[in-house]
Amino acid sequence: MTSGYRDFKKSLKIALVITTLFLLVELAGGLISGSLALVSDAGHMFSDVLALILSLGAITLASHLPTKERTYGLHRAEIFAAFINSLLLIAVSMVILWEAYLRSLNPAPIQSGLMGAVAVFGLISNIVVAFLLHGSHNLNVRSAFLHVIGDTVSSVAVIAAALWIAITGQVIADLILSGFIAVIILVSATGILRETIAILLQFTPRTVDFDAVVADMTSVRGVAGVHHVHLWSLSSDIHVLDAHIYSCEREATGIEEIKKEIKKRLEKYQIRHSTLEFECEECKDCSIVKNDI
């Protein structure tokens, strides 16, 4: 397991404990105070707990070494977990919107003081967890981080709604906020879902310029051209490439030098696995290709 995985695995464990504790606090506070927004925020935190569990499990699985049956290891488990997380968030947002609609038909009184106090504690926990998870390029950890960011924003909104209800007595603010939280959940979930589907369908990584990759490869001395280039992601931070290389180099040592240079250039695109097949018979004019590097 890389040091980055180890660091974020430890952070995920701490974040999981903190989030679970404050989930229970928010749920109890929401039920006692009668605040749907607080219960909704607890529902969001529940999805955070599941997201953190799935993220922790995915990182643990991804650290397993490849076997004859799983030659790439279990890196794709990260994407599968992120996919489940996003679907879960969408379901949570739909439940919140439906419950807000039902509450609008029959508004109930809310204990704004308790609502605000619990939301403050929730905000503190979200800030701590967000600090633990920020900075990762791993899609699965990032999906968990986005869960927490959404909760942080909603906690601030719950505090504002509690103040509004305390001053005006208008409980409609609680219902409006519930819808706002649902929209936050839905937007974050849609983004993660789109990325995971693109990886599962082996699209070109959105963070990689395909034309730039091809240009870098063809600019290597000794390369006459490339074709049959396939570029996809194994996980959020591991990209894979297959390509056929036109070259008039005949010597094995020369081909290895060309291959070494190409792989070196691919590293900046986070392409960590590449399969390069060299061809010569289709080169149009080998006399113009320099073989030395």
C-alpha positions in Angstrom: 0.0 0.0 0.0 1.4 3.4 -0.9 1.9 6.1 1.8 -0.9 8.2 0.3 -3.3 5.2 0.7 -2.1 4.6 4.3 -2.5 8.3 5.3 -6.1 8.5 3.9 -7.0 5.2 5.3 -6.2 6.5 8.8 -8.0 9.7 8.1 -11.1 7.8 6.9 -11.2 5.8 10.1 -11.1 8.9 12.3 -13.7 10.6 10.1 -16.0 7.6 10.3 -16.0 7.6 14.1 -16.6 11.4 14.3 -19.4 11.3 11.6 -21.2 8.4 13.2 -21.2 10.1 16.6 -22.6 13.3 15.3 -25.1 11.5 13.1 -26.7 10.1 16.3 -26.6 13.5 17.9 -28.3 15.2 14.9 -30.9 12.5 14.5 -31.9 12.7 18.1 -31.9 16.5 18.0 -34.0 16.5 14.9 -36.6 14.2 16.3 -36.9 16.0 19.6 -36.9 19.5 18.1 -39.3 18.5 15.2 -36.9 20.0 12.6 -37.1 18.2 9.2 -34.0 20.1 8.1 -32.0 18.7 11.0 -33.3 15.2 10.3 -32.5 15.7 6.7 -29.0 16.7 7.6 -28.7 13.6 9.8 -29.8 11.6 6.7 -27.1 13.3 4.7 -24.6 12.4 7.5 -25.9 8.8 7.4 -25.0 8.7 3.7 -21.6 10.1 4.7 -21.2 7.2 7.1 -22.0 4.7 4.4 -19.7 6.6 2.0 -16.8 6.5 4.4 -17.4 2.8 5.1 -17.4 2.0 1.4 -14.4 4.3 0.8 -12.4 2.6 3.6 -13.3 -0.8 2.3 -12.4 0.1 -1.3 -9.0 1.5 -0.3 -8.3 -1.7 1.7 -9.3 -3.9 -1.3 -7.4 -1.7 -3.7 -4.2 -2.3 -1.7 -4.3 -6.0 -2.3 -1.6 -7.3 -4.7 -2.6 -8.6 -8.1 -3.2 -12.3 -8.6 -3.5 -14.6 -11.5 -7.3 -14.2 -11.3 -7.1 -10.4 -10.7 -4.1 -9.2 -12.7 -4.9 -5.5 -12.0 -5.6 -6.2 -8.4 -8.8 -4.6 -6.9 -8.3 -0.9 -7.9 -11.6 -0.9 -9.7 -13.3 -1.5 -6.3 -12.8 2.2 -5.6 -14.9 3.1 -8.6 -17.6 0.6 -7.8 -17.8 2.0 -4.2 -18.0 5.6 -5.5 -20.8 4.5 -7.9 -22.8 3.1 -5.0 -22.2 6.2 -3.0 -23.6 8.4 -5.7 -26.7 6.3 -6.2 -27.3 6.4 -2.4 -27.0 10.2 -2.4 -29.6 10.5 -5.1 -32.0 8.2 -3.2 -31.5 10.3 0.0 -32.2 13.6 -1.9 -35.5 12.1 -3.3 -36.6 11.0 0.2 -35.9 14.5 1.7 -37.8 16.3 -1.1 -40.8 14.0 -0.6 -40.8 14.4 3.2 -40.6 18.2 2.8 -43.6 18.1 0.5 -45.6 16.1 3.1 -44.6 18.5 5.9 -45.7 21.5 3.8 -49.2 20.1 3.8 -49.2 19.9 7.6 -46.6 22.2 9.2 -45.5 21.3 12.8 -43.9 23.5 15.5 -40.1 23.4 15.8 -37.8 24.0 18.8 -35.5 26.4 17.2 -33.0 26.6 20.1 -32.3 22.9 20.2 -32.2 22.9 16.4 -29.6 25.6 16.2 -27.4 24.1 19.0 -27.3 20.6 17.4 -26.5 22.2 14.0 -23.5 24.0 15.5 -22.1 20.7 16.8 -22.8 19.2 13.4 -20.9 22.0 11.7 -17.9 21.5 13.9 -17.7 17.8 13.2 -18.1 18.4 9.4 -15.2 20.9 9.4 -13.0 18.4 11.3 -13.8 15.6 8.9 -13.4 17.8 5.8 -10.0 18.8 7.0 -9.0 15.1 7.4 -10.2 14.2 3.9 -9.2 17.2 1.8 -6.4 17.1 -0.8 -6.8 13.6 -2.2 -6.9 13.0 -5.9 -8.5 9.6 -5.3 -12.0 9.7 -6.7 -13.4 7.5 -3.9 -11.9 9.7 -1.1 -13.0 12.8 -3.0 -16.6 11.5 -3.2 -16.6 11.1 0.6 -15.1 14.6 0.9 -17.9 16.0 -1.3 -20.4 14.3 1.0 -18.9 16.1 3.9 -18.7 19.5 2.1 -22.4 19.3 1.3 -23.1 18.6 5.0 -20.9 21.5 6.0 -22.9 23.9 3.9 -26.2 22.4 5.0 -25.2 22.7 8.7 -24.6 26.4 8.2 -28.0 26.7 6.5 -29.6 24.8 9.4 -28.1 27.3 11.9 -29.4 30.2 9.8 -32.9 28.6 9.6 -33.0 28.1 13.3 -32.2 31.8 13.9 -34.9 32.8 11.4 -37.5 30.5 13.1 -36.5 31.8 16.5 -37.0 35.4 15.4 -40.0 35.2 13.1 -41.7 31.9 14.1 -42.0 31.0 10.4 -41.4 27.2 10.3 -41.6 27.2 6.5 -37.9 28.1 6.6 -37.2 24.5 7.8 -39.0 23.1 4.8 -37.3 25.4 2.3 -33.9 24.4 3.8 -34.8 20.7 3.5 -35.2 21.2 -0.3 -32.0 23.2 -0.4 -30.1 20.3 1.3 -31.7 17.8 -1.2 -30.5 19.9 -4.1 -26.9 20.0 -2.7 -27.0 16.2 -2.3 -28.3 15.7 -5.8 -25.7 18.0 -7.5 -22.8 16.4 -5.8 -24.1 12.9 -6.5 -24.7 13.6 -10.2 -21.1 14.7 -10.6 -19.6 11.6 -9.0 -22.1 9.3 -10.8 -21.1 10.8 -14.2 -17.4 10.3 -13.4 -17.8 6.8 -12.2 -19.9 5.8 -15.3 -17.2 7.3 -17.6 -14.5 5.1 -15.9 -16.6 2.0 -15.8 -17.3 2.4 -19.6 -13.6 3.1 -20.2 -14.0 6.6 -21.6 -10.9 8.7 -22.0 -10.1 10.4 -18.6 -11.6 13.9 -18.6 -8.5 15.2 -17.0 -6.2 14.0 -19.8 -5.9 15.7 -23.2 -5.9 12.9 -25.7 -4.4 14.9 -28.5 -1.6 16.1 -26.2 -0.8 12.5 -25.3 -0.6 11.5 -29.0 1.5 14.6 -29.8 4.0 13.8 -27.0 4.3 10.2 -28.2 4.8 11.2 -31.9 7.4 13.8 -31.0 9.8 11.2 -29.6 12.8 10.8 -32.0 12.5 7.5 -33.8 8.7 7.5 -33.8 7.1 7.8 -37.3 3.6 7.8 -36.0 1.1 6.1 -33.7 -2.3 4.4 -34.2 -4.8 2.2 -32.4 -4.4 4.4 -29.3 -6.7 3.4 -26.5 -6.7 5.4 -23.3 -8.9 4.7 -20.2 -8.8 4.7 -16.4 -8.3 1.8 -14.1 -9.2 4.0 -11.1 -9.4 7.7 -10.4 -5.6 8.2 -10.3 -4.3 5.3 -12.5 -4.7 5.6 -16.3 -3.9 2.9 -18.9 -2.8 3.2 -22.5 -2.5 0.8 -25.4 -0.9 2.0 -28.7 0.8 0.8 -31.8 4.0 2.7 -32.6 5.3 3.1 -36.2 9.1 3.1 -36.1 11.9 2.2 -38.5 14.3 1.3 -35.7 15.4 -2.3 -36.1 17.7 -2.8 -33.2 16.1 -4.1 -29.9 18.2 -1.7 -27.8 17.0 1.2 -30.0 13.3 0.2 -29.6 13.7 -0.1 -25.8 15.2 3.5 -25.7 12.2 4.8 -27.7 9.8 2.9 -25.4 11.5 4.2 -22.3 11.2 7.8 -23.5 7.5 7.4 -24.4 6.7 5.9 -21.0 8.6 8.7 -19.3 6.5 11.3 -21.1 3.3 9.5 -20.3 4.0 9.7 -16.5 2.9 13.3 -16.4 -0.6 12.2 -17.5 -0.7 9.7 -14.7 -0.6 6.9 -17.2 1.0 4.2 -15.1 0.3 1.2 -17.3 1.1 1.3 -21.0 1.4 -1.4 -23.6 3.3 -0.3 -26.7 3.5 -2.5 -29.8 6.1 -1.5 -32.4 5.4 -1.8 -36.1 7.5 -0.9 -39.2 6.1 -2.5 -42.3 3.5 0.3 -42.7 6.0 3.2 -42.4 5.7 5.2 -45.6 9.3 6.5 -45.6 11.8 5.1 -43.2 14.6 7.1 -44.6 13.4 10.3 -43.0 13.1 8.8 -39.5 16.1 9.3 -37.3 16.9 6.1 -35.3 19.1 7.6 -32.7 17.8 9.3 -29.5 
